[in-house]
Amino acid sequence: MENRTISHYLTFALKKLDPPTDWEDILEFVLTTLNSTWRPKYYTKELEVGLRFGIIREMKSKYYLYEYAK
């Protein structure tokens, strides 16, 4: 997953993990499994953008992509 943006990593993690997922689990997956070099604070900012635009949804402090909403 070379030359990917933070959005790519975050979206990939949300698709791979069972929704809804804890934020700590998402970060762990991205930083360890995908070997991302971005710092966690940048993922937190991207999460806020995703929540603001409705791409990512929150349910009881767990997150999932809008496309998985039922």
Secondary structure, DSSP 8 states (H G I E B T S, - for coil): -TT--HHHHHHHHHHHS-SSEEHHHHHHIIIIIS---S-HHHHHHHHHHHHHHTSEEEETTEEEEGGG--
